[in-house]
């Protein structure tokens, strides 16, 4: 069955056609209660588009050390008819990138939008809210969501959306996300260290 994404704020409206969806596993982890939590996620990220990636190629450092609680990855093809037998989820370009950083209640606490016709290998940066001093526990990053809108070789709109939920009780466990991690159409090519104030 089609996956159910996390309840976050959608930055755009979906195309009017019914999408063909690549099956993935949805996260089941409940949000961490904002009490005695920490954030050992990177302070900054540099992401790179990788059009050879898909939801089956996910490799995240935090999955191996307990720093990541759960992940979900979704591919949608808005081709007329939406035939899953021949759906093409390989982009030839990406026209919009939406980055949402989620707090402990999975509400948006930070965001960035990148627009323009971007090709394979395009790099973009994101600076986390952990660079802000004196955050309340409830404001610490509990997840990261990126949605990418592109087109495939047939000119159909395709979308890759993924969500990573952090385990904010895993204090001091690093890395959460690291160089060479990949999920969907994204590779991580650089990160900076967590902020000491939030990662004891």
N, CA and C of each residue as an Amber inpcrd file, in Angstrom:
protein
   600
   0.8280000  -1.1930000   0.0000000   0.0000000   0.0000000   0.0000000
   0.8650000   1.2470000   0.0000000   0.2690000   2.3230000  -0.4230000
   1.0380000   3.5600000  -0.5090000   1.4060000   4.0390000   0.8710000
   2.6070000   4.5960000   1.0390000   3.0480000   5.0240000   2.3680000
   2.3650000   6.2910000   2.8320000   2.2720000   6.4680000   4.1200000
   1.7260000   7.6740000   4.7150000   2.8770000   8.4750000   5.2860000
   3.0230000   9.7170000   4.8160000   4.1350000  10.5320000   5.2640000
   3.8180000  11.1640000   6.6120000   4.8280000  11.6930000   7.2440000
   4.6580000  12.3190000   8.5440000   3.8240000  13.5780000   8.4340000
   3.1310000  13.9530000   9.5120000   2.2810000  15.1500000   9.4800000
   3.1170000  16.4140000   9.5790000   3.6060000  16.8860000   8.4490000
   4.3860000  18.1180000   8.4160000   3.7020000  19.1150000   7.4910000
   4.2060000  20.3460000   7.4970000   3.6440000  21.3850000   6.6520000
   4.1340000  21.1830000   5.2300000   3.2010000  21.1140000   4.2920000
   3.5780000  20.9490000   2.8860000   3.8720000  22.3060000   2.2860000
   5.0410000  22.4910000   1.6500000   5.3860000  23.7980000   1.1140000
   4.6840000  24.1440000  -0.1830000   4.1390000  23.1550000  -0.8840000
   3.4820000  23.4160000  -2.1600000   2.2560000  22.5370000  -2.2860000
   1.4310000  22.8760000  -3.2440000   0.3070000  22.0360000  -3.5650000
   0.7510000  20.9430000  -4.5230000   0.1360000  19.7760000  -4.4210000
   0.4870000  18.6760000  -5.3010000  -0.1330000  18.8940000  -6.6650000
   0.4790000  18.3390000  -7.7220000  -0.1390000  18.3940000  -9.0410000
  -1.5070000  17.7290000  -8.9980000  -2.3300000  18.0460000  -9.9960000
  -3.7100000  17.6020000  -9.9720000  -3.8780000  16.1370000 -10.3200000
  -2.9410000  15.5440000 -11.0910000  -3.0740000  14.1450000 -11.4350000
  -2.7900000  13.2600000 -10.2330000  -3.3790000  12.0650000 -10.2560000
  -3.0820000  11.0960000  -9.2070000  -1.7060000  10.5090000  -9.4580000
  -0.8460000  10.4770000  -8.4460000   0.5160000  10.0100000  -8.6670000
   0.6250000   8.5000000  -8.6410000   1.6470000   8.0070000  -9.3250000
   2.0870000   6.6330000  -9.1300000   3.1360000   6.6490000  -8.0390000
   2.9770000   5.8000000  -7.0550000   3.8310000   5.8570000  -5.8790000
   4.6850000   4.6110000  -5.7860000   5.9890000   4.8110000  -5.5740000
   6.8840000   3.6900000  -5.3250000   6.7190000   3.2530000  -3.8840000
   6.4600000   1.9860000  -3.6240000   6.1950000   1.5360000  -2.2520000
   7.4110000   1.6490000  -1.3640000   7.2190000   2.1890000  -0.1670000
   8.2740000   2.2980000   0.8300000   7.6650000   2.0570000   2.2010000
   8.4790000   2.0590000   3.2130000   8.0150000   1.8790000   4.5840000
   7.8800000   3.2340000   5.2600000   6.7770000   3.4560000   5.9310000
   6.5470000   4.7120000   6.6330000   7.0470000   4.6140000   8.0570000
   7.4780000   5.7410000   8.6410000   7.9520000   5.6950000  10.0200000
   6.8050000   5.5200000  10.9910000   7.0640000   4.8260000  12.0700000
   6.0450000   4.6020000  13.0980000   6.4320000   5.2120000  14.4290000
   7.6410000   5.7570000  14.5090000   8.1340000   6.3060000  15.7650000
   7.3340000   7.5250000  16.1870000   6.9260000   7.5870000  17.4420000
   6.2220000   8.7410000  17.9760000   7.2240000   9.8450000  18.2950000
   6.7840000  11.1220000  18.2070000   7.6940000  12.2100000  18.5540000
   8.2180000  12.0860000  19.9730000   9.4520000  12.4810000  20.1840000
  10.0490000  12.4350000  21.5160000   9.4760000  13.5600000  22.3600000
   9.0970000  13.2510000  23.5750000   8.6000000  14.2850000  24.4650000
   9.7160000  15.2770000  24.7730000   9.3980000  16.5980000  24.7550000
  10.4280000  17.6170000  24.9550000  10.8830000  17.7050000  26.4020000
  11.6120000  16.7040000  26.8600000  12.1400000  16.6920000  28.2210000
  13.4530000  15.9400000  28.2230000  14.5170000  16.6070000  28.6950000
  15.8380000  15.9900000  28.7610000  16.2900000  15.4450000  27.4100000
  16.1130000  16.2280000  26.3890000  16.5040000  15.8190000  25.0460000
  17.7600000  16.5710000  24.6250000  18.3990000  16.0800000  23.5810000
  19.5870000  16.7190000  23.0460000  19.5080000  16.6980000  21.5220000
  20.4620000  17.3350000  20.8850000  20.4980000  17.3770000  19.4260000
  21.9470000  17.2660000  18.9820000  22.3280000  16.0750000  18.5250000
  23.6930000  15.8420000  18.0530000  23.7540000  15.7840000  16.5350000
  22.7760000  16.3720000  15.9030000  22.7380000  16.4780000  14.4450000
  23.7280000  17.5430000  13.9790000  24.1460000  17.4930000  12.7000000
  25.1070000  18.4860000  12.2000000  24.5870000  19.9170000  12.3190000
  25.5180000  20.8420000  12.4560000  25.1640000  22.2610000  12.4880000
  24.8590000  22.7770000  11.0950000  25.5840000  22.2630000  10.0960000
  25.3200000  22.6290000   8.7010000  25.4550000  21.3870000   7.8320000
  24.7650000  21.4330000   6.7020000  24.7890000  20.3440000   5.7340000
  25.1010000  20.8940000   4.3470000  25.8180000  20.1150000   3.5540000
  25.9000000  20.3510000   2.1160000  25.3690000  19.1110000   1.4190000
  24.3100000  19.3110000   0.6430000  23.6640000  18.2210000  -0.0710000
  24.0220000  18.2870000  -1.5520000  23.9670000  17.1350000  -2.2140000
  24.2380000  17.0680000  -3.6480000  23.1660000  16.2160000  -4.3200000
  22.6440000  16.6970000  -5.4530000  21.6800000  15.9120000  -6.2090000
  22.3670000  14.7190000  -6.8590000  21.7450000  13.5640000  -6.7210000
  22.2530000  12.3300000  -7.3430000  21.0720000  11.6250000  -7.9960000
  20.9660000  11.7670000  -9.3090000  19.8150000  11.2370000 -10.0240000
  19.8620000   9.7290000 -10.2070000  20.9430000   9.0870000  -9.7690000
  20.9910000   7.6220000  -9.8120000  20.3980000   7.0040000  -8.5490000
  20.1260000   7.8400000  -7.5560000  19.6190000   7.3330000  -6.2890000
  18.1190000   7.1080000  -6.3130000  17.6550000   6.2910000  -5.3970000
  16.2290000   6.0990000  -5.1760000  16.0290000   5.7300000  -3.7110000
  14.8010000   5.3860000  -3.3470000  14.5190000   5.0960000  -1.9390000
  15.1290000   3.7820000  -1.4760000  15.5560000   2.9470000  -2.4140000
  16.1580000   1.6630000  -2.0470000  17.6570000   1.7720000  -1.7670000
  18.2430000   2.9310000  -2.0390000  19.6880000   3.0960000  -1.8630000
  20.0270000   3.8570000  -0.5940000  19.0900000   3.9320000   0.3410000
  19.2880000   4.7020000   1.5700000  20.4090000   4.1180000   2.4260000
  21.3830000   4.9780000   2.7560000  22.4690000   4.6220000   3.6680000
  22.7040000   5.8110000   4.5850000  22.4030000   5.6430000   5.8760000
  22.5160000   6.7300000   6.8450000  23.3040000   6.2560000   8.0590000
  24.2950000   7.0490000   8.4530000  25.1600000   6.6630000   9.5670000
  24.3690000   6.3940000  10.8370000  23.3810000   7.2270000  11.1060000
  22.6260000   7.1080000  12.3420000  21.7540000   5.8750000  12.4400000
  21.5190000   5.2070000  11.3020000  20.7590000   3.9560000  11.3540000
  21.5570000   2.8490000  12.0320000  22.8800000   2.9610000  12.0040000
  23.7180000   1.9220000  12.5670000  24.0860000   2.1260000  14.0260000
  23.9580000   3.3510000  14.5280000  24.3720000   3.6180000  15.9080000
  23.2220000   4.0250000  16.8260000  22.0060000   4.0040000  16.3230000
  20.8510000   4.3170000  17.1490000  20.4800000   5.7810000  17.2140000
  21.1840000   6.6310000  16.4710000  20.9010000   8.0700000  16.5230000
  19.6860000   8.4520000  15.6910000  19.2850000   7.5820000  14.7660000
  18.1040000   7.8170000  13.9450000  17.0040000   6.8750000  14.4040000
  15.8290000   7.4400000  14.6620000  14.7010000   6.6380000  15.1380000
  13.9600000   5.9640000  13.9950000  13.7910000   6.6600000  12.8770000
  13.0570000   6.0880000  11.7560000  13.2380000   6.9670000  10.5230000
  12.9120000   6.3950000   9.3610000  12.9860000   7.1340000   8.0990000
  11.8060000   6.7280000   7.2170000  11.4890000   7.6000000   6.2880000
  10.5160000   7.2840000   5.2490000  10.9690000   7.9570000   3.9740000
  10.7410000   7.2960000   2.8430000  11.1240000   7.8500000   1.5500000
  10.0210000   7.5300000   0.5550000   9.6260000   8.5130000  -0.2250000
   8.5010000   8.3890000  -1.1440000   8.8880000   8.9170000  -2.5150000
   8.5440000   8.1640000  -3.5520000   8.7060000   8.6050000  -4.9350000
   7.3300000   8.6430000  -5.5810000   7.0230000   9.7580000  -6.2660000
   5.7370000   9.9050000  -6.9310000   5.9550000  10.2980000  -8.3890000
   5.1510000   9.7290000  -9.2760000   5.1920000  10.0480000 -10.7050000
   3.8030000  10.5100000 -11.1080000   3.7060000  11.7570000 -11.5540000
   2.4160000  12.3330000 -11.9000000   2.1370000  12.2290000 -13.3940000
   2.5700000  11.1360000 -14.0070000   2.2880000  10.8940000 -15.4200000
   0.7970000  10.6510000 -15.6110000   0.2260000  11.1140000 -16.7210000
  -1.1860000  10.8120000 -16.9990000  -1.4190000   9.3070000 -16.9930000
  -2.4030000   8.8730000 -16.2450000  -2.6890000   7.4510000 -16.1620000
  -2.0060000   6.7790000 -14.9930000  -0.8170000   7.2370000 -14.6340000
  -0.1220000   6.7280000 -13.4640000   0.0720000   5.2290000 -13.4510000
   0.5700000   4.6760000 -14.5420000   0.7610000   3.2280000 -14.6320000
   2.0220000   2.8050000 -13.8700000   1.8950000   2.1040000 -12.7600000
   3.0780000   1.7470000 -11.9740000   4.0050000   0.7690000 -12.6760000
   3.4940000   0.0960000 -13.7280000   4.3280000  -0.8990000 -14.4150000
   5.4740000  -0.2610000 -15.1780000   5.2820000   0.9700000 -15.6190000
   6.3410000   1.6170000 -16.3860000   6.6820000   3.0110000 -15.8650000
   6.4220000   3.2430000 -14.5790000   6.7120000   4.5490000 -13.9940000
   8.2090000   4.8180000 -14.0070000   8.5750000   6.0270000 -14.4030000
   9.9800000   6.4340000 -14.4830000  10.2510000   7.4390000 -13.3670000
  11.0310000   7.0230000 -12.3760000  11.3290000   7.8810000 -11.2420000
  12.7320000   8.4970000 -11.3320000  13.3440000   8.4690000 -12.5070000
  14.6850000   9.0250000 -12.6860000  14.5610000  10.4430000 -13.2490000
  14.9960000  11.4550000 -12.4900000  14.8610000  12.8310000 -12.9800000
  15.9500000  13.1860000 -13.9890000  15.6130000  14.1160000 -14.8700000
  16.6140000  14.7330000 -15.7440000  16.9430000  16.1340000 -15.2400000
  16.0870000  16.6690000 -14.3830000  16.3630000  17.9360000 -13.7040000
  15.4800000  18.0210000 -12.4660000  15.8450000  18.9400000 -11.5810000
  15.0420000  19.2470000 -10.3980000  14.7680000  20.7350000 -10.4120000
  13.4940000  21.0990000 -10.2660000  13.1060000  22.5000000 -10.3840000
  12.7740000  23.1630000  -9.0590000  12.6050000  22.3740000  -8.0000000
  12.3060000  22.9570000  -6.6890000  12.7650000  22.0090000  -5.5940000
  13.3760000  22.5810000  -4.5690000  13.8540000  21.8320000  -3.4100000
  13.3280000  22.5170000  -2.1610000  12.6390000  21.7560000  -1.3100000
  12.0720000  22.2920000  -0.0790000  12.6790000  21.5480000   1.1030000
  13.3630000  22.2770000   1.9710000  13.9780000  21.7010000   3.1660000
  13.1720000  22.1490000   4.3790000  12.7030000  21.1870000   5.1700000
  11.9640000  21.4860000   6.3930000  12.6580000  20.8120000   7.5590000
  13.0490000  21.6060000   8.5550000  13.5980000  21.0630000   9.7880000
  12.4760000  21.0480000  10.8140000  12.2960000  19.9120000  11.4730000
  11.1470000  19.7040000  12.3470000  11.5680000  19.7080000  13.8080000
  10.7100000  20.2540000  14.6710000  11.0300000  20.2950000  16.0930000
  10.5400000  19.0230000  16.7830000  10.4760000  19.0270000  18.1060000
  10.1150000  17.8340000  18.8480000   8.6550000  17.4180000  18.6560000
   7.8220000  18.3470000  18.2070000   6.4210000  18.0390000  17.9040000
   6.2090000  17.7940000  16.4120000   7.3110000  17.7560000  15.6630000
   7.2970000  17.5730000  14.2060000   6.6310000  18.7360000  13.4840000
   6.6860000  19.9120000  14.1120000   6.2920000  21.1430000  13.4540000
   7.5380000  21.7780000  12.8380000   7.3310000  22.6030000  11.8160000
   8.4590000  23.2110000  11.1160000   9.1070000  24.2650000  12.0060000
  10.4290000  24.1060000  12.2210000  11.1780000  25.0590000  13.0320000
  12.2190000  25.7880000  12.1970000  12.5240000  25.2650000  11.0150000
  13.4600000  25.9040000  10.0950000  13.1660000  25.4180000   8.6930000
  13.4030000  26.2790000   7.7040000  13.1170000  25.8820000   6.3360000
  13.9430000  26.6810000   5.3350000  14.0680000  26.0990000   4.1530000
  14.7740000  26.7580000   3.0580000  14.2140000  26.2280000   1.7470000
  14.0990000  27.1030000   0.7570000  13.6280000  26.7210000  -0.5690000
  14.6820000  27.0720000  -1.6020000  14.9500000  26.1280000  -2.4880000
  15.8770000  26.3560000  -3.5980000  15.0960000  26.1570000  -4.8910000
  15.0660000  27.1810000  -5.7390000  14.3450000  27.0860000  -6.9990000
  15.3050000  27.2500000  -8.1730000  14.7990000  26.9180000  -9.3400000
  15.6310000  26.9980000 -10.5300000  15.8290000  25.6090000 -11.1110000
  16.2320000  25.5610000 -12.3590000  16.4300000  24.2900000 -13.0570000
  17.8080000  23.7440000 -12.7100000  17.8490000  22.7320000 -11.8370000
  19.1170000  22.2010000 -11.3350000  19.3810000  20.8110000 -11.9260000
  20.6360000  20.5510000 -12.2340000  21.0180000  19.2950000 -12.8690000
  21.6940000  18.3590000 -11.8670000  21.9640000  17.1550000 -12.3140000
  22.6470000  16.1620000 -11.4880000  23.9860000  16.7120000 -11.0000000
  24.2740000  16.5440000  -9.7070000  25.5130000  17.0510000  -9.1320000
  25.4030000  18.4310000  -8.5180000  24.2550000  19.1000000  -8.6590000
  24.0640000  20.4180000  -8.0530000  24.1530000  20.3040000  -6.5390000
  24.8580000  21.2380000  -5.8930000  25.0250000  21.2370000  -4.4450000
  24.3230000  22.4330000  -3.8120000  23.7800000  22.2110000  -2.6080000
  23.1190000  23.2870000  -1.8750000  23.3270000  23.0590000  -0.3850000
  23.3020000  24.1460000   0.3860000  23.6120000  24.1130000   1.8120000
  22.3680000  24.3570000   2.6530000  22.4220000  23.8670000   3.8750000
  21.3880000  24.1840000   4.8530000  22.0430000  24.3620000   6.2160000
  21.6780000  25.4430000   6.9010000  22.1800000  25.7360000   8.2390000
  21.0770000  25.4380000   9.2550000  21.3620000  24.5480000  10.1980000
  20.3630000  24.0680000  11.1500000  20.0230000  25.1260000  12.1970000
  18.8650000  24.9380000  12.8080000  18.4620000  25.8290000  13.8960000
  19.3590000  25.6690000  15.1170000  20.1480000  24.5990000  15.1850000
  21.0330000  24.4330000  16.3470000  22.1050000  25.5090000  16.3910000
  22.2600000  26.2680000  15.3220000  23.1830000  27.3980000  15.3470000
  22.6170000  28.5850000  16.1140000  21.3720000  28.4720000  16.5450000
  20.7320000  29.5090000  17.3590000  20.9400000  29.1750000  18.8320000
  21.5080000  30.0850000  19.6120000  21.7360000  29.7850000  21.0420000
  20.4530000  29.7940000  21.8430000  20.4910000  29.0970000  22.9740000
  19.4280000  29.1340000  23.9820000  18.0770000  28.6310000  23.4770000
  18.1000000  27.6200000  22.6240000  16.8440000  27.0180000  22.1970000
  16.2120000  26.2470000  23.3460000  14.8950000  26.2390000  23.3940000
  14.1860000  25.3900000  24.3400000  14.2490000  23.9460000  23.8430000
  14.0950000  22.9910000  24.7610000  14.1220000  21.5770000  24.3750000
  13.1330000  21.2820000  23.2550000  11.9580000  21.8690000  23.3400000
  10.9150000  21.5950000  22.3540000  11.2900000  22.0780000  20.9610000
  12.2580000  23.0090000  20.8650000  12.6600000  23.5610000  19.5720000
  13.8080000  22.7970000  18.9180000  14.3940000  21.8410000  19.6190000
  15.5200000  21.1150000  19.0570000  15.0630000  20.2410000  17.9020000
  15.9240000  20.0340000  16.8970000  15.5200000  19.2640000  15.7200000
  15.1360000  17.8220000  16.0700000  13.9220000  17.4800000  15.7090000
  13.4630000  16.1090000  15.8840000  13.4040000  15.3560000  14.5710000
  13.5630000  16.0970000  13.4700000  13.5190000  15.4520000  12.1650000
  13.9270000  16.4010000  11.0590000  14.1450000  15.8350000   9.8940000
  14.5270000  16.5970000   8.7070000  13.7520000  16.0340000   7.5250000
  13.1210000  16.9100000   6.7690000  12.3640000  16.5040000   5.5880000
  12.8440000  17.3000000   4.3810000  13.0580000  16.6160000   3.2770000
  13.3810000  17.2890000   2.0190000  12.4540000  16.7570000   0.9380000
  11.8930000  17.6730000   0.1690000  11.0390000  17.3260000  -0.9560000
  11.6270000  17.9520000  -2.2190000  11.7860000  17.1320000  -3.2490000
  12.3720000  17.5860000  -4.5140000  11.3750000  17.3330000  -5.6400000
  11.1190000  18.3670000  -6.4230000  10.2400000  18.2560000  -7.5760000
  11.0720000  18.3380000  -8.8410000  10.8810000  17.3830000  -9.7390000
  11.6410000  17.3770000 -10.9830000  10.8170000  16.8430000 -12.1330000
  11.4740000  16.5890000 -13.2400000  10.8300000  15.9780000 -14.3980000
  11.6810000  14.8150000 -14.8740000  11.0120000  13.8290000 -15.4570000
  11.7500000  12.6940000 -16.0120000  11.9350000  12.8770000 -17.5200000
  12.4750000  11.8540000 -18.1610000  12.8070000  11.9630000 -19.5850000
  11.5790000  12.1760000 -20.4510000  10.4180000  11.7440000 -19.9670000
   9.1770000  11.9240000 -20.7140000   8.5360000  13.2780000 -20.4520000
   9.1370000  14.0740000 -19.5740000   8.5880000  15.3780000 -19.2450000
   7.5250000  15.3560000 -18.1690000   7.3410000  14.2090000 -17.5130000
   6.3550000  14.1000000 -16.4410000   6.9260000  14.6150000 -15.1210000
   6.0510000  15.1870000 -14.3010000   6.4620000  15.6540000 -12.9820000
   6.6850000  14.4580000 -12.0660000   7.8370000  14.4190000 -11.4100000
   8.1340000  13.3980000 -10.4180000   8.6150000  14.0840000  -9.1450000
   8.3210000  13.4760000  -8.0170000   8.6320000  14.0720000  -6.7130000
   9.2700000  13.0200000  -5.8210000  10.3420000  13.4170000  -5.1570000
  10.9660000  12.5790000  -4.1280000  10.8800000  13.3290000  -2.7980000
  10.2270000  12.7280000  -1.8300000  10.1370000  13.3060000  -0.4890000
  10.6440000  12.2900000   0.5120000  11.5100000  12.7390000   1.4030000
  11.9600000  11.8410000   2.4590000  11.9820000  12.5580000   3.8000000
  11.8570000  11.7510000   4.8510000  11.8340000  12.2610000   6.2240000
  12.7390000  11.3890000   7.0790000  13.5520000  12.0220000   7.8940000
  14.3870000  11.3220000   8.8650000  13.9820000  11.7980000  10.2550000
  13.6600000  10.8550000  11.1530000  13.3660000  11.1740000  12.5490000
  14.5670000  10.8460000  13.4030000  14.9780000  11.8070000  14.2330000
  16.1360000  11.6160000  15.1030000  15.7080000  11.0730000  16.4650000
  16.5930000  10.3180000  17.0950000  16.3830000   9.8900000  18.4720000
  17.0620000  10.9210000  19.3760000  16.2800000  11.8080000  19.9240000
  16.8340000  12.9000000  20.7090000  17.1890000  12.5040000  22.1420000
  17.0650000  11.2170000  22.4600000  17.5600000  10.7330000  23.7400000
  18.9440000  10.0940000  23.5820000  19.4230000  10.0030000  22.3240000
  20.7330000   9.3970000  22.0540000  21.8210000  10.4630000  22.1920000
  21.9640000  10.9950000  23.3840000  22.8890000  12.1040000  23.6110000
  24.3400000  11.6400000  23.4940000  25.1170000  12.4030000  22.7430000
  26.5250000  12.0960000  22.5750000  26.8360000  11.0840000  21.4970000
  25.8130000  10.5120000  20.8720000  26.0490000   9.5410000  19.8040000
  26.1790000  10.2700000  18.4820000  27.3360000  10.1610000  17.8680000
  27.5960000  10.7700000  16.5660000  28.3660000   9.7650000  15.6990000
  28.2810000   9.8810000  14.3660000  27.4660000  10.8710000  13.6660000
  26.0120000  10.4430000  13.5530000  25.1470000  11.4420000  13.4560000
  23.7450000  11.1890000  13.1480000  23.5780000  11.1030000  11.6290000
  24.1000000  12.1030000  10.9540000  24.1950000  12.1100000   9.4970000
  25.6200000  12.4730000   9.1330000  26.1560000  11.8450000   8.0920000
  27.5810000  11.9840000   7.8090000  27.8260000  12.0980000   6.3050000
  29.0570000  12.5050000   5.9680000  29.4790000  12.5600000   4.5710000
  29.3230000  11.1690000   3.9550000  28.8240000  11.1580000   2.7310000
  28.5470000   9.9480000   1.9330000  27.2410000   9.2600000   2.2980000
  26.4880000   9.7830000   3.2570000  25.1350000   9.2800000   3.4730000
  24.2910000   9.6060000   2.2470000  23.3050000   8.7640000   1.9660000
  22.4440000   8.9980000   0.8160000  21.0310000   8.5260000   1.1070000
  20.0730000   9.2480000   0.5380000  18.6630000   8.8760000   0.6180000
  17.9520000   9.5370000  -0.5570000  17.1880000   8.7510000  -1.2970000
  16.4960000   9.2890000  -2.4640000  17.4610000   9.8850000  -3.4660000
  17.1450000  11.0780000  -3.9460000  17.9830000  11.7660000  -4.9380000
  19.0670000  12.6260000  -4.2960000  19.3660000  12.4040000  -3.0200000
  20.2820000  13.2620000  -2.2730000  21.4630000  12.4690000  -1.7150000
  22.6500000  13.0250000  -1.8890000  23.8480000  12.5910000  -1.1730000
  24.2770000  13.7140000  -0.2330000  24.8290000  13.3600000   0.9250000
  25.4200000  14.3490000   1.8190000  26.9170000  14.3950000   1.5340000
  27.4050000  15.5590000   1.1410000  28.8120000  15.6750000   0.7690000
  29.6310000  16.4420000   1.7980000  28.9600000  17.1030000   2.7570000
  29.7010000  17.7760000   3.8240000  28.7580000  18.0550000   4.9870000
  29.3000000  18.0000000   6.1870000  28.5750000  18.3920000   7.4010000
  29.5670000  19.0650000   8.3350000  29.0460000  19.8540000   9.2670000
  29.8910000  20.3810000  10.3390000  29.4240000  19.7900000  11.6610000
  30.2880000  19.8470000  12.6470000  30.0650000  19.1670000  13.9230000
  28.8340000  19.7070000  14.6460000  28.2220000  18.8770000  15.4950000
  27.1060000  19.3590000  16.3120000  27.5340000  20.5110000  17.2140000
  26.5670000  21.2510000  17.6850000  26.8130000  22.3650000  18.6010000
  26.8900000  21.8210000  20.0220000  27.9740000  22.1360000  20.7170000
  28.2070000  21.5810000  22.0540000  27.0730000  21.8700000  23.0290000
  26.4560000  23.0250000  22.8820000  25.3860000  23.4150000  23.8040000
  24.2500000  22.3910000  23.8230000  24.0010000  21.7610000  22.6540000
  22.8710000  20.8420000  22.5320000  23.2900000  19.3810000  22.4240000
  24.5870000  19.1170000  22.4190000  25.0770000  17.7460000  22.2890000
  26.1220000  17.4880000  23.3650000  25.6810000  17.2820000  24.6000000
  26.6310000  17.1040000  25.7150000  27.3810000  15.7750000  25.6090000
